[in-house]
Amino acid sequence: MRGDEEVTSLETGQVIHGAVTLEYVPVESFADEVAAGIASGSRFAGLLGIPSSSVGKTISAVMAHPSGMYTLTSIECARGRSYPSLTGVVSTADWYEHKLAEQCHVFATGHHMVKDLFLTGWNTPRSARSATGEGLFTFYYGPVRSGIYESVGYELCTPGEDLPLLVVHPGYKHRGIERSMTGRKFDEAVRVAERVEGVGSVAHAITYCLAVESVASITIPPRAGLLRLVHAELERIADHVKVAVMLAEAAGLAVAYARFSYELELVQQLRGTLSGSRFSRGVVVPGGVAAPPRCSPEDAMKRAAYIRQLLYEDASEAMSTPSFIDRIRHAGVLDAEMACRQGAVGLLARGATPGTDVRSSGAMPLAEAYIQAGYRGERSATGGDGLARQQIRWEEVWDSFFMVDHALGLLSETGLDGSWREPLPPLSGLGFGVFESPQGECMYLVEIQDGILTGCNIRPASFHNLQIFPLIFNGDIFTDFAFNEASLEISPAGAAL
C-alpha cells in the first residue's frame, strides 16, 4: 500500500505527494481491512466521506503508519447503502459513522445509530441519565458557560465529586462548514477553511491547500513554504500560550494569568504585523502564499526573540510553582495502551506515546521547509497526564521560536523579491492533505471538478480527541474538569464543524 511515484488517476495504488495511497476494497471486507491494519501496527486516523462524489458516495478509512506513511483505504457506496461498522474495531469510529449517516446517507450495519448527533443539541438516547447507582445524579454543563469558552454540551453523572460518567454533546457549534465549501472555486474555498477553527486558521488553510495541490501535483516555491512555516509555528505558539492562560486561570494564579495573557497578545500582534490579520488569515492560498510578509524579517525576528525571552521566564516560574504542578500532575491520564487503541492525536497522544506528529514525516510536502528551518523532531513523553502534556507544550513552543527565527533568517538572506505562488489551472480529481495543527493532525479530503469544489470532508484533531475526552477522568474529580479540558486543547468548533 506504499509507493514513491505520483499518478493522477483515481485507481488503486494512487500516491499523492508520496504520502497517501488510495486502495479500493470491497464493502464486505472494509472493517476487516481496518482491523488488519491496526493489528499490524497502523493507527486509525479517521473515516472520511465525499457525499457528492462523481464516482459514487466514497468513504475512506485513513490509516497512519508509524513511519509517517498514510494509507487511504476507500470504498464506493450508493445512497442508503450500508457498510460494516468500524466502531466494534475502534470505538473512535463512532462519531465518524454518525457523520457519514447524517451528511452522506451511508449507514454502518451493527452500529447503534443515534439520530442527528451533530445536528441537534441534547440527545436523550445517549444521555448520562441512563446511569444508575446509589447517590448518583446528573447535571448539565453548557452549552453556554462563563468566559469565552465555545459552545459544547456536557452531561456529568456524579455521586458528588467523582465523575464515573461523562457524555459529550458536540452539535451546538455545527455550522455546515463542509457543505458551505462545496460549489465554490477551489481557490476561494480556502477562505472558509481558515475559519473552521479560530485556533487553527493557518493549519486548516495549509491542510486544505495541500489537498488541492495534491490534485495538481505541484510543488510550491521554497520561500512560500518557509513563510507558511513561520505563520503555522506562530499559530502553534499562540495556541500553546492560550492553554497556559487557561490553566493559570483554573489554578487561580492571577499573576501568571496576566503575564501569559500579555505575552499571548504580543504573539497575536506580531502575527498581525506580518500578515495584516491577528489570525494570519488571507496568507495561505493554493499554490503558495498570497504575498510576502508585511514587515521585514529582521524586525519580526527581533520581536519574536523578545517575546520568547518573556515567555521563557514566566513558563519557568509557573512550572516550578507547586500549587500549579499539583493541579495538573496525575490529572487527565491517558496511558500509552489507551492512546494507541483509541488512535489519539496531538498532545493527547504525545503525552503518552510517540509517533503522531506529522511534521516528522519526510513525505509531508512541507518537509523541506521544516528541514531548512532546523526542525528538531517530535516531542513526546510517557506520563500521559496534564503535566506531561504541558511539558511537551513548552518544548514545542521553544522549538517553534527556533524554527521561526531560522525561517525568517533564510527569507532575509534570499530577499523578498520573486515568486511566492505557483499558478494553478482549473483542476479535476480527488486530493488529500494532512498537516499538524496546534491540536494535532488535521486532514482534508476534497473532490474538484473543472476547478469547482464538488466534495469536501474535514477531520480536525478536535473531532477525534473530543470522543476520548470522557476517558481521561479515571480517578479525577469535578474540580479537575477545567484542567483536563484546557490540557487537551479541544475546539468544539472543530468537533462539530
C-alpha positions as CSV (number, residue, x, y, z in Angstrom):
1,M,0.0,0.0,0.0
2,R,3.0,2.2,-0.2
3,G,4.8,3.8,-3.2
4,D,7.0,6.7,-4.2
5,E,5.7,7.6,-7.7
6,E,2.9,10.1,-8.3
7,V,0.0,9.5,-10.5
8,T,-3.2,11.4,-11.2
9,S,-5.9,8.8,-11.9
10,L,-8.2,7.6,-9.2
11,E,-7.0,4.0,-9.4
12,T,-5.9,1.5,-6.7
13,G,-2.4,2.4,-5.6
14,Q,-2.6,6.1,-6.3
15,V,0.1,8.0,-4.4
16,I,-0.4,11.7,-3.6
17,H,2.8,13.7,-2.9
18,G,4.5,10.4,-1.9
19,A,2.4,10.4,1.3
20,V,-1.0,8.9,0.7
21,T,-2.1,5.7,-1.1
22,L,-5.6,5.1,-2.2
23,E,-6.6,1.4,-2.2
24,Y,-10.2,0.3,-3.0
25,V,-11.6,-2.6,-1.1
26,P,-14.9,-4.4,-1.2
27,V,-17.7,-3.1,1.1
28,E,-17.9,-6.6,2.8
29,S,-14.2,-6.6,3.8
30,F,-14.0,-2.9,4.9
31,A,-14.0,-3.5,8.7
32,D,-11.7,-6.5,8.3
33,E,-9.1,-4.4,6.4
34,V,-9.1,-1.7,9.1
35,A,-8.8,-4.3,11.8
36,A,-5.9,-5.9,10.0
37,G,-4.2,-2.6,9.6
38,I,-4.5,-1.9,13.3
39,A,-3.2,-5.4,14.2
40,S,-0.1,-4.7,12.0
41,G,0.7,-1.5,13.9
42,S,-1.2,1.1,12.0
43,R,-3.3,3.8,13.7
44,F,-6.9,4.6,12.9
45,A,-6.8,8.2,11.9
46,G,-10.3,8.8,10.6
47,L,-13.2,7.8,8.5
48,L,-13.9,10.4,5.7
49,G,-16.6,10.6,3.1
50,I,-17.4,12.6,-0.1
51,P,-21.2,12.9,-0.3
52,S,-21.4,14.2,-3.8
53,S,-18.6,12.2,-5.5
54,S,-19.0,11.8,-9.2
55,V,-17.8,8.2,-8.9
56,G,-20.4,7.3,-6.2
57,K,-20.5,8.0,-2.5
58,T,-17.0,7.4,-1.5
59,I,-16.0,6.7,2.1
60,S,-12.4,6.3,3.2
61,A,-10.6,5.0,6.3
62,V,-7.3,6.7,6.9
63,M,-4.7,4.6,8.5
64,A,-1.4,6.1,9.8
65,H,1.7,4.0,9.7
66,P,4.4,4.5,12.4
67,S,6.8,5.6,9.5
68,G,4.6,8.5,8.8
69,M,3.2,6.9,5.6
70,Y,-0.6,7.5,5.3
71,T,-2.8,5.0,3.6
72,L,-6.3,5.9,2.4
73,T,-8.5,2.9,2.0
74,S,-11.6,3.7,0.0
75,I,-14.9,2.1,-1.0
76,E,-17.8,3.3,-3.0
77,C,-21.3,3.3,-1.6
78,A,-24.6,4.2,-3.3
79,R,-27.0,6.4,-1.3
80,G,-28.6,4.5,1.5
81,R,-26.2,1.6,1.1
82,S,-24.5,0.2,4.3
83,Y,-21.0,-0.9,5.2
84,P,-19.8,-3.0,8.2
85,S,-19.5,-0.8,11.3
86,L,-15.9,0.0,12.5
87,T,-17.0,1.1,16.0
88,G,-16.5,-2.5,17.2
89,V,-13.0,-2.4,15.8
90,V,-12.0,1.0,17.2
91,S,-14.5,3.0,19.3
92,T,-13.5,6.4,18.0
93,A,-15.1,5.5,14.7
94,D,-18.4,6.2,16.4
95,W,-18.7,9.9,15.6
96,Y,-17.3,9.3,12.1
97,E,-20.1,6.9,11.3
98,H,-22.7,9.2,12.7
99,K,-21.4,12.0,10.5
100,L,-21.4,9.8,7.4
101,A,-25.0,8.8,8.1
102,E,-26.2,12.4,8.7
103,Q,-24.3,14.0,5.8
104,C,-23.7,11.2,3.2
105,H,-26.7,9.0,3.9
106,V,-24.4,6.0,4.2
107,F,-25.0,3.8,7.2
108,A,-23.0,1.4,9.3
109,T,-24.5,-2.0,10.0
110,G,-24.1,-3.2,13.5
111,H,-23.9,0.3,14.9
112,H,-26.5,1.7,17.4
113,M,-27.1,4.8,15.4
114,V,-28.5,7.8,17.3
115,K,-30.3,10.4,15.2
116,D,-28.7,13.7,14.5
117,L,-25.7,13.7,16.8
118,F,-24.2,16.8,15.2
119,L,-27.4,18.5,14.0
120,T,-29.2,18.8,17.4
121,G,-28.3,19.6,21.0
122,W,-29.1,17.3,23.9
123,N,-29.5,13.7,22.8
124,T,-31.7,11.7,25.2
125,P,-30.7,8.2,23.9
126,R,-27.1,8.8,24.7
127,S,-27.8,10.7,27.9
128,A,-25.9,10.1,31.1
129,R,-29.4,9.8,32.7
130,S,-29.2,6.1,31.8
131,A,-26.6,5.7,34.5
132,T,-27.8,4.3,37.8
133,G,-26.2,3.8,41.3
134,E,-26.5,4.9,44.8
135,G,-26.2,8.6,45.2
136,L,-25.7,9.3,41.5
137,F,-27.2,12.3,39.9
138,T,-26.8,14.0,36.6
139,F,-26.4,17.7,35.9
140,Y,-25.8,19.6,32.6
141,Y,-22.8,21.8,32.0
142,G,-23.0,24.1,29.0
143,P,-23.5,24.7,26.2
144,V,-23.1,28.4,27.3
145,R,-20.6,28.8,30.1
146,S,-18.7,31.7,31.7
147,G,-15.8,33.2,30.0
148,I,-15.1,32.8,26.3
149,Y,-15.5,29.0,26.0
150,E,-17.0,27.7,22.8
151,S,-20.5,26.1,22.9
152,V,-20.5,22.4,23.8
153,G,-22.8,20.4,26.0
154,Y,-21.7,18.0,28.8
155,E,-23.7,15.7,30.9
156,L,-21.9,14.8,34.1
157,C,-23.0,11.9,36.2
158,T,-21.6,12.1,39.7
159,P,-22.2,11.0,43.4
160,G,-20.7,14.3,44.5
161,E,-17.1,14.6,43.4
162,D,-16.1,11.6,41.3
163,L,-17.1,11.6,37.6
164,P,-17.8,8.0,36.7
165,L,-19.6,9.0,33.5
166,L,-19.3,12.0,31.2
167,V,-21.3,12.4,28.0
168,V,-20.4,14.9,25.3
169,H,-23.0,16.6,23.0
170,P,-20.9,18.3,20.2
171,G,-23.7,19.6,18.0
172,Y,-24.0,23.2,19.3
173,K,-21.3,24.6,17.1
174,H,-22.4,22.8,13.9
175,R,-22.4,25.3,11.0
176,G,-22.4,23.1,7.9
177,I,-18.8,24.1,7.0
178,E,-18.2,21.3,4.5
179,R,-21.5,22.0,2.7
180,S,-20.8,25.7,2.5
181,M,-17.4,25.0,0.9
182,T,-18.8,22.9,-1.9
183,G,-19.8,24.7,-5.1
184,R,-17.1,27.3,-4.6
185,K,-14.0,27.7,-6.8
186,F,-11.1,25.8,-5.2
187,D,-9.1,29.0,-4.7
188,E,-12.0,30.7,-2.9
189,A,-12.9,27.9,-0.6
190,V,-9.7,28.4,1.4
191,R,-11.4,31.4,3.0
192,V,-13.9,29.1,4.5
193,A,-11.3,26.5,5.5
194,E,-9.3,29.0,7.6
195,R,-12.4,29.9,9.6
196,V,-13.2,26.3,10.7
197,E,-11.3,26.8,13.9
198,G,-10.1,30.2,15.1
199,V,-7.3,28.5,16.9
200,G,-6.1,26.7,13.8
201,S,-6.8,29.1,10.9
202,V,-3.3,28.7,9.3
203,A,-3.2,24.9,9.9
204,H,-6.6,24.5,8.2
205,A,-5.6,26.7,5.3
206,I,-2.4,24.8,4.8
207,T,-4.1,21.4,5.0
208,Y,-6.8,22.4,2.5
209,C,-4.2,23.8,0.1
210,L,-2.1,20.6,0.4
211,A,-5.1,18.6,-0.6
212,V,-5.7,20.9,-3.6
213,E,-2.1,20.9,-4.6
214,S,-2.0,17.1,-4.5
215,V,-4.6,17.2,-7.2
216,A,-2.4,19.5,-9.3
217,S,0.8,17.6,-8.4
218,I,2.7,20.8,-7.9
219,T,5.5,21.9,-5.6
220,I,5.1,25.4,-4.1
221,P,8.0,27.9,-4.3
222,P,10.6,27.3,-1.4
223,R,10.1,30.8,0.0
224,A,6.4,30.2,0.2
225,G,7.0,27.0,2.2
226,L,9.2,28.9,4.6
227,L,6.5,31.6,5.1
228,R,3.8,29.0,5.6
229,L,6.0,27.5,8.3
230,V,6.5,30.9,10.0
231,H,2.8,31.5,10.2
232,A,2.0,27.9,11.2
233,E,4.5,27.9,14.0
234,L,3.5,31.4,15.3
235,E,-0.1,30.0,15.4
236,R,1.2,27.0,17.4
237,I,2.9,29.3,19.9
238,A,-0.2,31.3,20.3
239,D,-2.4,28.3,20.9
240,H,0.0,26.7,23.4
241,V,0.3,30.0,25.3
242,K,-3.5,30.2,25.3
243,V,-3.6,26.9,27.1
244,A,-1.2,28.3,29.7
245,V,-3.6,31.2,30.2
246,M,-6.5,28.8,30.7
247,L,-4.5,26.6,33.1
248,A,-3.3,29.6,35.1
249,E,-6.9,30.9,35.4
250,A,-8.2,27.5,36.5
251,A,-5.4,27.3,39.2
252,G,-6.2,30.8,40.4
253,L,-2.7,32.1,39.6
254,A,-3.6,35.8,38.9
255,V,-0.1,36.9,38.1
256,A,0.7,34.0,35.7
257,Y,-2.7,34.5,34.1
258,A,-2.0,38.2,33.5
259,R,1.6,37.6,32.2
260,F,0.7,34.8,29.8
261,S,-2.3,36.9,28.5
262,Y,0.1,39.8,27.8
263,E,2.5,37.5,26.0
264,L,-0.3,35.9,24.0
265,E,-1.3,39.4,22.9
266,L,2.3,40.1,21.8
267,V,2.3,37.0,19.7
268,Q,-1.1,38.0,18.1
269,Q,0.2,41.5,17.4
270,L,3.3,40.0,15.7
271,R,1.1,37.8,13.5
272,G,-1.0,40.8,12.6
273,T,2.1,42.8,11.7
274,L,3.4,40.0,9.4
275,S,0.1,39.3,7.7
276,G,-2.4,42.1,8.4
277,S,-4.5,39.6,10.4
278,R,-4.2,38.6,14.0
279,F,-5.2,35.1,13.0
280,S,-2.9,35.1,9.9
281,R,-5.9,34.8,7.6
282,G,-5.5,35.5,3.9
283,V,-1.9,34.4,3.8
284,V,-2.0,30.7,2.7
285,V,-3.5,30.1,-0.8
286,P,-3.4,27.2,-3.2
287,G,-0.1,27.3,-4.9
288,G,1.8,29.1,-2.1
289,V,1.1,32.3,-0.2
290,A,-0.7,35.5,-1.3
291,A,2.1,38.0,-0.6
292,P,5.4,38.4,1.1
293,P,5.5,39.4,4.8
294,R,4.3,43.0,5.5
295,C,7.3,43.7,7.7
296,S,11.0,43.0,7.3
297,P,12.2,39.5,8.5
298,E,14.7,41.3,10.7
299,D,12.1,43.2,12.6
300,A,10.0,40.1,13.1
301,M,13.0,38.2,14.4
302,K,13.7,40.8,17.0
303,R,10.1,40.9,18.2
304,A,9.9,37.1,18.3
305,A,13.1,36.9,20.4
306,Y,11.8,39.5,22.9
307,I,8.5,37.5,23.3
308,R,10.4,34.2,23.7
309,Q,12.5,35.7,26.5
310,L,9.4,36.9,28.4
311,L,7.7,33.6,27.9
312,Y,10.7,31.5,29.0
313,E,11.0,33.4,32.3
314,D,7.3,33.1,33.1
315,A,7.0,29.5,32.0
316,S,9.9,28.5,34.1
317,E,8.3,30.3,37.1
318,A,4.9,28.6,36.5
319,M,6.4,25.1,36.0
320,S,8.3,25.5,39.4
321,T,5.2,26.6,41.3
322,P,4.0,23.7,43.5
323,S,0.3,24.8,43.6
324,F,0.2,24.8,39.8
325,I,2.1,21.5,39.3
326,D,-0.1,19.7,41.8
327,R,-3.2,20.5,39.8
328,I,-2.0,19.0,36.5
329,R,0.1,16.1,37.8
330,H,-1.8,12.8,37.6
331,A,-4.8,14.7,36.1
332,G,-6.4,13.6,32.9
333,V,-4.3,10.5,32.5
334,L,-4.3,8.7,29.2
335,D,-1.9,5.8,29.2
336,A,0.0,4.6,26.1
337,E,-2.2,1.5,25.6
338,M,-5.4,3.6,25.6
339,A,-3.8,6.2,23.4
340,C,-2.9,3.6,20.8
341,R,-6.2,1.8,21.0
342,Q,-8.2,5.0,20.5
343,G,-5.9,6.5,17.9
344,A,-5.4,9.7,19.9
345,V,-3.7,12.6,18.1
346,G,-1.8,15.7,19.1
347,L,-0.6,16.4,22.6
348,L,-3.1,13.9,24.0
349,A,-1.2,11.2,22.2
350,R,2.3,12.5,22.6
351,G,1.9,12.9,26.3
352,A,1.7,9.1,26.5
353,T,3.4,7.7,23.4
354,P,5.5,9.0,20.4
355,G,4.6,8.8,16.7
356,T,1.7,11.2,16.0
357,D,3.4,14.5,14.8
358,V,3.1,14.5,11.0
359,R,5.7,17.2,10.8
360,S,8.1,14.3,11.5
361,S,7.1,12.6,8.2
362,G,9.6,13.0,5.5
363,A,6.8,12.6,2.9
364,M,5.0,15.7,4.1
365,P,5.0,18.3,1.3
366,L,6.4,21.0,3.6
367,A,9.1,18.7,4.9
368,E,11.9,20.6,3.0
369,A,10.8,23.9,4.7
370,Y,11.0,22.2,8.1
371,I,14.3,20.7,7.4
372,Q,15.7,24.1,6.3
373,A,14.3,25.7,9.5
374,G,16.0,23.1,11.7
375,Y,13.1,21.1,12.9
376,R,14.3,19.1,15.9
377,G,11.7,16.3,15.7
378,E,8.7,15.2,17.6
379,R,8.5,15.9,21.3
380,S,6.8,13.2,23.4
381,A,6.6,11.8,27.0
382,T,5.3,8.8,28.8
383,G,3.4,10.2,31.8
384,G,0.1,10.6,29.9
385,D,-1.1,13.3,32.4
386,G,-1.7,17.0,32.2
387,L,1.8,17.7,33.5
388,A,3.4,15.6,30.7
389,R,1.3,17.4,28.1
390,Q,2.2,20.8,29.5
391,Q,5.9,20.0,29.5
392,I,5.7,18.9,25.8
393,R,3.8,22.0,25.0
394,W,6.5,24.3,26.3
395,E,9.2,22.3,24.5
396,E,7.2,22.7,21.3
397,V,6.9,26.5,21.9
398,W,10.7,26.8,22.1
399,D,11.1,24.6,19.0
400,S,8.6,26.8,17.2
401,F,10.5,30.0,18.1
402,F,13.7,28.3,16.9
403,M,12.2,27.4,13.5
404,V,10.5,30.8,13.1
405,D,13.9,32.5,13.7
406,H,15.7,30.3,11.2
407,A,13.0,30.6,8.5
408,L,12.9,34.4,8.8
409,G,16.6,34.4,8.6
410,L,16.5,32.4,5.3
411,L,13.9,34.8,3.9
412,S,16.1,37.7,4.9
413,E,19.1,36.2,3.1
414,T,17.2,35.4,-0.1
415,G,15.2,38.7,-0.2
416,L,11.5,39.2,-0.6
417,D,11.5,39.8,-4.4
418,G,10.4,36.9,-6.6
419,S,7.7,34.3,-6.9
420,W,5.6,33.4,-3.8
421,R,2.8,31.4,-5.6
422,E,2.6,28.8,-8.3
423,P,-0.4,29.4,-10.6
424,L,-2.9,26.5,-10.7
425,P,-5.1,25.8,-13.8
426,P,-8.7,24.5,-13.4
427,L,-8.3,21.1,-11.7
428,S,-10.2,17.8,-11.6
429,G,-9.5,15.0,-9.2
430,L,-9.5,13.7,-5.6
431,G,-7.0,15.2,-3.2
432,F,-5.9,14.5,0.3
433,G,-4.0,16.8,2.7
434,V,-2.6,16.4,6.2
435,F,-0.8,18.8,8.5
436,E,0.0,19.2,12.2
437,S,-2.3,21.8,13.7
438,P,-1.7,23.0,17.3
439,Q,-4.3,20.5,18.4
440,G,-2.9,17.6,16.4
441,E,-3.1,16.3,12.8
442,C,-5.7,17.9,10.6
443,M,-6.9,16.2,7.4
444,Y,-8.8,17.2,4.3
445,L,-10.3,15.0,1.6
446,V,-11.5,17.1,-1.4
447,E,-13.0,16.4,-4.8
448,I,-12.6,19.0,-7.6
449,Q,-14.3,19.1,-11.0
450,D,-13.2,21.7,-13.5
451,G,-12.0,24.0,-10.8
452,I,-15.1,23.7,-8.6
453,L,-15.0,22.0,-5.2
454,T,-17.7,19.3,-5.5
455,G,-17.0,17.5,-2.3
456,C,-15.1,18.2,1.0
457,N,-14.6,16.3,4.2
458,I,-12.6,17.8,7.1
459,R,-11.2,16.0,10.1
460,P,-9.7,18.3,12.7
461,A,-7.9,16.8,15.7
462,S,-10.7,18.0,18.0
463,F,-13.2,15.8,16.2
464,H,-11.2,12.8,17.1
465,N,-10.0,13.7,20.6
466,L,-13.3,15.0,22.0
467,Q,-14.5,11.5,21.8
468,I,-11.6,10.4,24.0
469,F,-12.1,13.3,26.5
470,P,-14.5,11.3,28.8
471,L,-12.0,8.5,29.1
472,I,-9.3,10.6,30.8
473,F,-11.4,11.2,34.0
474,N,-10.5,7.8,35.6
475,G,-10.0,8.8,39.3
476,D,-10.4,12.5,38.7
477,I,-13.0,14.7,40.3
478,F,-15.2,17.6,39.1
479,T,-12.7,20.3,40.1
480,D,-10.2,18.7,37.6
481,F,-12.6,19.3,34.7
482,A,-11.2,22.7,33.8
483,F,-7.6,21.5,33.8
484,N,-8.4,18.4,31.7
485,E,-10.4,20.4,29.2
486,A,-7.7,23.0,28.8
487,S,-4.9,20.4,28.7
488,L,-6.5,18.7,25.6
489,E,-6.7,21.9,23.6
490,I,-10.0,20.8,22.2
491,S,-12.0,23.2,19.9
492,P,-15.8,22.4,19.9
493,A,-16.0,24.3,16.6
494,G,-13.6,21.8,15.0
495,A,-15.5,18.9,16.6
496,A,-18.9,20.0,15.4
497,L,-18.0,21.6,12.0
